[in-house]
Amino acid sequence: MSVAFIWVVSPNSEVSNAWILESAREGNRLFDSSRYISRDRSLICHSKFKRGNKKNWKYSSSNADLSYSYSGKKGKSPIVSSLVANPAGEVATSSEQKVYDVVLKQAALVKKQLKNAEDYDVKPDIVLPGTLSLLSEAYDRCGEVCAEYAKTFYLGTLLMTPERRRAIWAIYVWCRRTDELVDGPNASHIAPKALDRWESRLEDIFRGRPFDMLDAALSDTVTRFPVDIQPFRDMIEGMRMDLRKSRYKNFDELYLYCYYVAGTVGLMSVPIMGIAPETQATTESVYNAALALGIANQLTNILRDVGEDARRGRVYLPQDELAQAGLSDEDIFAGKVTDKWRSFMKNQIKRARLFFDEAEKGVTELNSASRWPVWASLLLYRQILDEIEANDYNNFTRRAYVSKPKKVLALPVAYAKSLVSPSRTSSLIQA
């Protein structure tokens, strides 16, 4: 299962052999024999939850319905089913609470930076090993990768400031390379030790000791922005899960996986994308909404790719919910659309849309230069769910995708939404 990067990317395209050889000559030794095969990605933006009484999302076990309860103090961001009972009757922390603890840490990092500097966007230049010209070339290389695989994403980054644009490129490339370890052409040869080495290499990047020029771009980025290493480590943990796990007992387990492979990108990107200075949203709610969009997009990936994943022996659907719907893995491998399958899929799509709803509320809290591409990506990615429905829920043999005319029509809508200021949105929500 590929990492979710919330911008629309052309699927199943490949980098030319010339690029691969060039990359190898530049010191990309870990990947000198691999090809980069594109899968749909999403780059997570950040958004805002409703202030005042907060919804604690609680998923009932029946048919994946979602029920709401209102609790919590004003100013606190919601989490999903913070406490769950294990078979022995003991209460344990849920995946959502574990993830929220990471959110609080990342938000605190940004708030600390804001206290120390009026403008937290960019720190003073720090020259990494090599010359400034080589560092510029490293960022340009990251931009070329983005332009090759993530055309809509790349065009959107051109609307950002140069510093933010280059930083997002660097993060995008690192996430792609990480994903390719378990989802690329050499994935069958990857052992857990390879991920251990990749994590050790990540630590070197954060210490200012990059291995190659692509690492150097990320190493420079994390010195300029208040980016913490934990989300990067967590993404690697998601890759480890893909090596050892092909089934998920319930949504709590699936949620944690979605955080590892998609929500982490939101935590990496929040300080880069920038928060509108006039927003009334709390830093915690901005990070929490980034997770909502990441989960929404990864759930959409899962629902779109059911057939493709099944052919690889993987089922990224909650086993307990399948059983409650009268379905099993055998039904998925058989690939037949039945009334039971349609009913099951309706509930899965409903849940994904609820996450999109929460994410949609907060795109306006972004810096004005980041809103348009993020709105476009959110609207387009959400339409994949519509296409699954249009295909009569046949995600076994038909791939749901948004047509080019629909993509074109979505751009002016996204632009209009991007013009709405945070102050206006905040007043409307609080009213």
Secondary structure as a PSIPRED ss2 file (coil, helix, strand):
# PSIPRED VFORMAT (PSIPRED V4.0)

   1 M C   1.000  0.000  0.000
   2 S C   1.000  0.000  0.000
   3 V C   1.000  0.000  0.000
   4 A C   1.000  0.000  0.000
   5 F C   1.000  0.000  0.000
   6 I E   0.000  0.000  1.000
   7 W C   1.000  0.000  0.000
   8 V C   1.000  0.000  0.000
   9 V C   1.000  0.000  0.000
  10 S C   1.000  0.000  0.000
  11 P C   1.000  0.000  0.000
  12 N C   1.000  0.000  0.000
  13 S C   1.000  0.000  0.000
  14 E E   0.000  0.000  1.000
  15 V C   1.000  0.000  0.000
  16 S C   1.000  0.000  0.000
  17 N H   0.000  1.000  0.000
  18 A H   0.000  1.000  0.000
  19 W H   0.000  1.000  0.000
  20 I H   0.000  1.000  0.000
  21 L H   0.000  1.000  0.000
  22 E H   0.000  1.000  0.000
  23 S H   0.000  1.000  0.000
  24 A H   0.000  1.000  0.000
  25 R H   0.000  1.000  0.000
  26 E C   1.000  0.000  0.000
  27 G C   1.000  0.000  0.000
  28 N C   1.000  0.000  0.000
  29 R H   0.000  1.000  0.000
  30 L H   0.000  1.000  0.000
  31 F H   0.000  1.000  0.000
  32 D C   1.000  0.000  0.000
  33 S C   1.000  0.000  0.000
  34 S C   1.000  0.000  0.000
  35 R C   1.000  0.000  0.000
  36 Y C   1.000  0.000  0.000
  37 I E   0.000  0.000  1.000
  38 S C   1.000  0.000  0.000
  39 R C   1.000  0.000  0.000
  40 D C   1.000  0.000  0.000
  41 R C   1.000  0.000  0.000
  42 S E   0.000  0.000  1.000
  43 L C   1.000  0.000  0.000
  44 I C   1.000  0.000  0.000
  45 C C   1.000  0.000  0.000
  46 H C   1.000  0.000  0.000
  47 S C   1.000  0.000  0.000
  48 K C   1.000  0.000  0.000
  49 F C   1.000  0.000  0.000
  50 K C   1.000  0.000  0.000
  51 R C   1.000  0.000  0.000
  52 G C   1.000  0.000  0.000
  53 N C   1.000  0.000  0.000
  54 K E   0.000  0.000  1.000
  55 K E   0.000  0.000  1.000
  56 N E   0.000  0.000  1.000
  57 W E   0.000  0.000  1.000
  58 K E   0.000  0.000  1.000
  59 Y E   0.000  0.000  1.000
  60 S C   1.000  0.000  0.000
  61 S C   1.000  0.000  0.000
  62 S C   1.000  0.000  0.000
  63 N C   1.000  0.000  0.000
  64 A C   1.000  0.000  0.000
  65 D C   1.000  0.000  0.000
  66 L E   0.000  0.000  1.000
  67 S E   0.000  0.000  1.000
  68 Y E   0.000  0.000  1.000
  69 S E   0.000  0.000  1.000
  70 Y E   0.000  0.000  1.000
  71 S E   0.000  0.000  1.000
  72 G C   1.000  0.000  0.000
  73 K C   1.000  0.000  0.000
  74 K C   1.000  0.000  0.000
  75 G C   1.000  0.000  0.000
  76 K C   1.000  0.000  0.000
  77 S C   1.000  0.000  0.000
  78 P C   1.000  0.000  0.000
  79 I C   1.000  0.000  0.000
  80 V E   0.000  0.000  1.000
  81 S C   1.000  0.000  0.000
  82 S C   1.000  0.000  0.000
  83 L E   0.000  0.000  1.000
  84 V E   0.000  0.000  1.000
  85 A E   0.000  0.000  1.000
  86 N C   1.000  0.000  0.000
  87 P C   1.000  0.000  0.000
  88 A C   1.000  0.000  0.000
  89 G C   1.000  0.000  0.000
  90 E C   1.000  0.000  0.000
  91 V E   0.000  0.000  1.000
  92 A E   0.000  0.000  1.000
  93 T E   0.000  0.000  1.000
  94 S C   1.000  0.000  0.000
  95 S H   0.000  1.000  0.000
  96 E H   0.000  1.000  0.000
  97 Q H   0.000  1.000  0.000
  98 K H   0.000  1.000  0.000
  99 V H   0.000  1.000  0.000
 100 Y H   0.000  1.000  0.000
 101 D H   0.000  1.000  0.000
 102 V H   0.000  1.000  0.000
 103 V H   0.000  1.000  0.000
 104 L H   0.000  1.000  0.000
 105 K H   0.000  1.000  0.000
 106 Q H   0.000  1.000  0.000
 107 A H   0.000  1.000  0.000
 108 A H   0.000  1.000  0.000
 109 L H   0.000  1.000  0.000
 110 V H   0.000  1.000  0.000
 111 K H   0.000  1.000  0.000
 112 K H   0.000  1.000  0.000
 113 Q H   0.000  1.000  0.000
 114 L H   0.000  1.000  0.000
 115 K H   0.000  1.000  0.000
 116 N H   0.000  1.000  0.000
 117 A C   1.000  0.000  0.000
 118 E C   1.000  0.000  0.000
 119 D C   1.000  0.000  0.000
 120 Y C   1.000  0.000  0.000
 121 D C   1.000  0.000  0.000
 122 V C   1.000  0.000  0.000
 123 K C   1.000  0.000  0.000
 124 P C   1.000  0.000  0.000
 125 D C   1.000  0.000  0.000
 126 I C   1.000  0.000  0.000
 127 V C   1.000  0.000  0.000
 128 L C   1.000  0.000  0.000
 129 P C   1.000  0.000  0.000
 130 G C   1.000  0.000  0.000
 131 T C   1.000  0.000  0.000
 132 L H   0.000  1.000  0.000
 133 S H   0.000  1.000  0.000
 134 L H   0.000  1.000  0.000
 135 L H   0.000  1.000  0.000
 136 S H   0.000  1.000  0.000
 137 E H   0.000  1.000  0.000
 138 A H   0.000  1.000  0.000
 139 Y H   0.000  1.000  0.000
 140 D H   0.000  1.000  0.000
 141 R H   0.000  1.000  0.000
 142 C H   0.000  1.000  0.000
 143 G H   0.000  1.000  0.000
 144 E H   0.000  1.000  0.000
 145 V H   0.000  1.000  0.000
 146 C H   0.000  1.000  0.000
 147 A H   0.000  1.000  0.000
 148 E H   0.000  1.000  0.000
 149 Y H   0.000  1.000  0.000
 150 A C   1.000  0.000  0.000
 151 K H   0.000  1.000  0.000
 152 T H   0.000  1.000  0.000
 153 F H   0.000  1.000  0.000
 154 Y H   0.000  1.000  0.000
 155 L H   0.000  1.000  0.000
 156 G H   0.000  1.000  0.000
 157 T H   0.000  1.000  0.000
 158 L C   1.000  0.000  0.000
 159 L C   1.000  0.000  0.000
 160 M C   1.000  0.000  0.000
 161 T C   1.000  0.000  0.000
 162 P H   0.000  1.000  0.000
 163 E H   0.000  1.000  0.000
 164 R H   0.000  1.000  0.000
 165 R H   0.000  1.000  0.000
 166 R H   0.000  1.000  0.000
 167 A H   0.000  1.000  0.000
 168 I H   0.000  1.000  0.000
 169 W H   0.000  1.000  0.000
 170 A H   0.000  1.000  0.000
 171 I H   0.000  1.000  0.000
 172 Y H   0.000  1.000  0.000
 173 V H   0.000  1.000  0.000
 174 W H   0.000  1.000  0.000
 175 C H   0.000  1.000  0.000
 176 R H   0.000  1.000  0.000
 177 R H   0.000  1.000  0.000
 178 T H   0.000  1.000  0.000
 179 D H   0.000  1.000  0.000
 180 E H   0.000  1.000  0.000
 181 L H   0.000  1.000  0.000
 182 V H   0.000  1.000  0.000
 183 D H   0.000  1.000  0.000
 184 G C   1.000  0.000  0.000
 185 P C   1.000  0.000  0.000
 186 N C   1.000  0.000  0.000
 187 A H   0.000  1.000  0.000
 188 S H   0.000  1.000  0.000
 189 H H   0.000  1.000  0.000
 190 I C   1.000  0.000  0.000
 191 A C   1.000  0.000  0.000
 192 P H   0.000  1.000  0.000
 193 K H   0.000  1.000  0.000
 194 A H   0.000  1.000  0.000
 195 L H   0.000  1.000  0.000
 196 D H   0.000  1.000  0.000
 197 R H   0.000  1.000  0.000
 198 W H   0.000  1.000  0.000
 199 E H   0.000  1.000  0.000
 200 S H   0.000  1.000  0.000
 201 R H   0.000  1.000  0.000
 202 L H   0.000  1.000  0.000
 203 E H   0.000  1.000  0.000
 204 D H   0.000  1.000  0.000
 205 I H   0.000  1.000  0.000
 206 F H   0.000  1.000  0.000
 207 R C   1.000  0.000  0.000
 208 G C   1.000  0.000  0.000
 209 R C   1.000  0.000  0.000
 210 P C   1.000  0.000  0.000
 211 F C   1.000  0.000  0.000
 212 D C   1.000  0.000  0.000
 213 M H   0.000  1.000  0.000
 214 L H   0.000  1.000  0.000
 215 D H   0.000  1.000  0.000
 216 A H   0.000  1.000  0.000
 217 A H   0.000  1.000  0.000
 218 L H   0.000  1.000  0.000
 219 S H   0.000  1.000  0.000
 220 D H   0.000  1.000  0.000
 221 T H   0.000  1.000  0.000
 222 V H   0.000  1.000  0.000
 223 T H   0.000  1.000  0.000
 224 R H   0.000  1.000  0.000
 225 F C   1.000  0.000  0.000
 226 P C   1.000  0.000  0.000
 227 V C   1.000  0.000  0.000
 228 D C   1.000  0.000  0.000
 229 I C   1.000  0.000  0.000
 230 Q H   0.000  1.000  0.000
 231 P H   0.000  1.000  0.000
 232 F H   0.000  1.000  0.000
 233 R H   0.000  1.000  0.000
 234 D H   0.000  1.000  0.000
 235 M H   0.000  1.000  0.000
 236 I H   0.000  1.000  0.000
 237 E H   0.000  1.000  0.000
 238 G H   0.000  1.000  0.000
 239 M H   0.000  1.000  0.000
 240 R H   0.000  1.000  0.000
 241 M H   0.000  1.000  0.000
 242 D H   0.000  1.000  0.000
 243 L H   0.000  1.000  0.000
 244 R H   0.000  1.000  0.000
 245 K C   1.000  0.000  0.000
 246 S C   1.000  0.000  0.000
 247 R C   1.000  0.000  0.000
 248 Y E   0.000  0.000  1.000
 249 K C   1.000  0.000  0.000
 250 N C   1.000  0.000  0.000
 251 F H   0.000  1.000  0.000
 252 D H   0.000  1.000  0.000
 253 E H   0.000  1.000  0.000
 254 L H   0.000  1.000  0.000
 255 Y H   0.000  1.000  0.000
 256 L H   0.000  1.000  0.000
 257 Y H   0.000  1.000  0.000
 258 C H   0.000  1.000  0.000
 259 Y H   0.000  1.000  0.000
 260 Y H   0.000  1.000  0.000
 261 V H   0.000  1.000  0.000
 262 A H   0.000  1.000  0.000
 263 G H   0.000  1.000  0.000
 264 T H   0.000  1.000  0.000
 265 V H   0.000  1.000  0.000
 266 G H   0.000  1.000  0.000
 267 L H   0.000  1.000  0.000
 268 M H   0.000  1.000  0.000
 269 S H   0.000  1.000  0.000
 270 V H   0.000  1.000  0.000
 271 P H   0.000  1.000  0.000
 272 I H   0.000  1.000  0.000
 273 M H   0.000  1.000  0.000
 274 G C   1.000  0.000  0.000
 275 I E   0.000  0.000  1.000
 276 A C   1.000  0.000  0.000
 277 P C   1.000  0.000  0.000
 278 E C   1.000  0.000  0.000
 279 T C   1.000  0.000  0.000
 280 Q C   1.000  0.000  0.000
 281 A C   1.000  0.000  0.000
 282 T C   1.000  0.000  0.000
 283 T H   0.000  1.000  0.000
 284 E H   0.000  1.000  0.000
 285 S H   0.000  1.000  0.000
 286 V H   0.000  1.000  0.000
 287 Y H   0.000  1.000  0.000
 288 N H   0.000  1.000  0.000
 289 A H   0.000  1.000  0.000
 290 A H   0.000  1.000  0.000
 291 L H   0.000  1.000  0.000
 292 A H   0.000  1.000  0.000
 293 L H   0.000  1.000  0.000
 294 G H   0.000  1.000  0.000
 295 I H   0.000  1.000  0.000
 296 A H   0.000  1.000  0.000
 297 N H   0.000  1.000  0.000
 298 Q H   0.000  1.000  0.000
 299 L H   0.000  1.000  0.000
 300 T H   0.000  1.000  0.000
 301 N H   0.000  1.000  0.000
 302 I H   0.000  1.000  0.000
 303 L H   0.000  1.000  0.000
 304 R H   0.000  1.000  0.000
 305 D C   1.000  0.000  0.000
 306 V H   0.000  1.000  0.000
 307 G H   0.000  1.000  0.000
 308 E H   0.000  1.000  0.000
 309 D H   0.000  1.000  0.000
 310 A H   0.000  1.000  0.000
 311 R C   1.000  0.000  0.000
 312 R C   1.000  0.000  0.000
 313 G C   1.000  0.000  0.000
 314 R C   1.000  0.000  0.000
 315 V C   1.000  0.000  0.000
 316 Y C   1.000  0.000  0.000
 317 L C   1.000  0.000  0.000
 318 P E   0.000  0.000  1.000
 319 Q H   0.000  1.000  0.000
 320 D H   0.000  1.000  0.000
 321 E H   0.000  1.000  0.000
 322 L H   0.000  1.000  0.000
 323 A H   0.000  1.000  0.000
 324 Q H   0.000  1.000  0.000
 325 A C   1.000  0.000  0.000
 326 G C   1.000  0.000  0.000
 327 L C   1.000  0.000  0.000
 328 S C   1.000  0.000  0.000
 329 D H   0.000  1.000  0.000
 330 E H   0.000  1.000  0.000
 331 D H   0.000  1.000  0.000
 332 I H   0.000  1.000  0.000
 333 F H   0.000  1.000  0.000
 334 A H   0.000  1.000  0.000
 335 G C   1.000  0.000  0.000
 336 K C   1.000  0.000  0.000
 337 V C   1.000  0.000  0.000
 338 T C   1.000  0.000  0.000
 339 D H   0.000  1.000  0.000
 340 K H   0.000  1.000  0.000
 341 W H   0.000  1.000  0.000
 342 R H   0.000  1.000  0.000
 343 S H   0.000  1.000  0.000
 344 F H   0.000  1.000  0.000
 345 M H   0.000  1.000  0.000
 346 K H   0.000  1.000  0.000
 347 N H   0.000  1.000  0.000
 348 Q H   0.000  1.000  0.000
 349 I H   0.000  1.000  0.000
 350 K H   0.000  1.000  0.000
 351 R H   0.000  1.000  0.000
 352 A H   0.000  1.000  0.000
 353 R H   0.000  1.000  0.000
 354 L H   0.000  1.000  0.000
 355 F H   0.000  1.000  0.000
 356 F H   0.000  1.000  0.000
 357 D H   0.000  1.000  0.000
 358 E H   0.000  1.000  0.000
 359 A H   0.000  1.000  0.000
 360 E H   0.000  1.000  0.000
 361 K C   1.000  0.000  0.000
 362 G C   1.000  0.000  0.000
 363 V H   0.000  1.000  0.000
 364 T H   0.000  1.000  0.000
 365 E H   0.000  1.000  0.000
 366 L E   0.000  0.000  1.000
 367 N C   1.000  0.000  0.000
 368 S H   0.000  1.000  0.000
 369 A H   0.000  1.000  0.000
 370 S H   0.000  1.000  0.000
 371 R H   0.000  1.000  0.000
 372 W H   0.000  1.000  0.000
 373 P H   0.000  1.000  0.000
 374 V H   0.000  1.000  0.000
 375 W H   0.000  1.000  0.000
 376 A H   0.000  1.000  0.000
 377 S H   0.000  1.000  0.000
 378 L H   0.000  1.000  0.000
 379 L H   0.000  1.000  0.000
 380 L H   0.000  1.000  0.000
 381 Y H   0.000  1.000  0.000
 382 R H   0.000  1.000  0.000
 383 Q H   0.000  1.000  0.000
 384 I H   0.000  1.000  0.000
 385 L H   0.000  1.000  0.000
 386 D H   0.000  1.000  0.000
 387 E H   0.000  1.000  0.000
 388 I H   0.000  1.000  0.000
 389 E H   0.000  1.000  0.000
 390 A H   0.000  1.000  0.000
 391 N C   1.000  0.000  0.000
 392 D C   1.000  0.000  0.000
 393 Y C   1.000  0.000  0.000
 394 N C   1.000  0.000  0.000
 395 N C   1.000  0.000  0.000
 396 F C   1.000  0.000  0.000
 397 T C   1.000  0.000  0.000
 398 R C   1.000  0.000  0.000
 399 R C   1.000  0.000  0.000
 400 A C   1.000  0.000  0.000
 401 Y C   1.000  0.000  0.000
 402 V C   1.000  0.000  0.000
 403 S C   1.000  0.000  0.000
 404 K H   0.000  1.000  0.000
 405 P H   0.000  1.000  0.000
 406 K H   0.000  1.000  0.000
 407 K H   0.000  1.000  0.000
 408 V H   0.000  1.000  0.000
 409 L H   0.000  1.000  0.000
 410 A H   0.000  1.000  0.000
 411 L H   0.000  1.000  0.000
 412 P H   0.000  1.000  0.000
 413 V H   0.000  1.000  0.000
 414 A H   0.000  1.000  0.000
 415 Y H   0.000  1.000  0.000
 416 A H   0.000  1.000  0.000
 417 K H   0.000  1.000  0.000
 418 S H   0.000  1.000  0.000
 419 L C   1.000  0.000  0.000
 420 V C   1.000  0.000  0.000
 421 S C   1.000  0.000  0.000
 422 P H   0.000  1.000  0.000
 423 S H   0.000  1.000  0.000
 424 R H   0.000  1.000  0.000
 425 T H   0.000  1.000  0.000
 426 S H   0.000  1.000  0.000
 427 S H   0.000  1.000  0.000
 428 L H   0.000  1.000  0.000
 429 I H   0.000  1.000  0.000
 430 Q H   0.000  1.000  0.000
 431 A C   1.000  0.000  0.000
